[in-house]
């Protein structure tokens, strides 16, 4: 009985810790997207979006430019022309010029986080939802808020592409709102379908960025399964041969 009660207490502590973490993260409704690391063109487009829209404030210090070039079949010349700044070299890590001290001053005391492994800590669905659910909120320092992450401390860097959204239903509270409660009040340079694809490409790239070996591991896994299948057949035939006189 005592052991059963201890198990109950452990389960209760686990559930409380999970729910507390979710609440602390300020997560609203999440919307699912399928990650496809086999789509090299999408990863290349996502890399370009990441460099142009994210690396003004965020670094990816655990990744090198030449690793991206090798994995995504991008030549050094294309890397230099499209994904790198003037003083960077292909062997450099993806750092930014803004110092952490300046970043803390510009962003109210909290420097923008490094995005190398953000897809592993937050998940693809969270990132996909976050990028799509900014809306106008004049009470916030940058004039925007976010359904997925309440009181987000960053501007909507995609406002020119997506346009401007507003929250049309606040009766349910921040966490009770859904994407249907967002209304586009100013069209961006991209249509809804085009912007959705841009976000999917970006999230795809960020998932790759968080675990680049996954590209090779998936291919290796296929060969390993094939090897195990062939080995199982050989092992079965050997077993029949060894035990033939007994059976």
Secondary structure, DSSP 8 states (H G I E B T S, - for coil): -HHHHHHHHHHHHHHHHHHHHHHHHTB---------TT-HHHHHHHHHHIIIIITTT--EEEEEHHHHHHHTT--HHHIIIII--TT--TTSEE--SS-HHHHHHHTTT------TTHHHHH-HHHHHHHHH-EEE-TTSTTSEEESSBTT-SS--TTHHHHEEEEE---TT-GGG--GGGEEEEEE-SS-HHHHHHHHHHHHHHHHHHH-TTHHHHHHHHHHHHHHHHHHHHHHHHHHHHHTTTT-
